[in-house]
């Protein structure tokens, strides 16, 4: 897993700033050598509720079209230029079902201390009331999707 994996997930959030990053997904060499599970359809993610959120509110993340029986990392992230600071303290890890679906609950924060990548490099304060944020999810191959969220 790398910082680029987080960036691959964010284009699906529908946040215009991400489109300018021009990032592409590619499997890592170790993952490419591993036995392959069936390739999933294009993932669909919903977050309920996704607008008018209060700090600390718990949202439900549902997804389909995922790679079956695979762990997905789900978390809240912001887009700040080239950086994608995430709320690493509350990222969760959930396995998809044999049919490629999942459902999970996740607390969202209007303000959090952002970190970058799996090393959790400190980034600084993220205020989702002032910058675009979303819930993103990805697996260790970098496959994933996401959806934008907004706060009151």
SULZI-V206502 format. One record per helix or strand. SS is the DSSP state (a for helix, b for strand). FROM is the first residue (numbers start at 1). TO is the last residue. Records with the same first field share a line. If there is no record, write none. Layout:
SS = FROM-TO, FROM-TO
This chain:
a = 3-13, 16-19, 29-33, 88-90
b = 44-48, 53-53, 58-64, 71-78, 80-80, 83-83, 86-86, 92-95, 102-107, 111-116, 121-127, 133-138, 144-149, 151-151
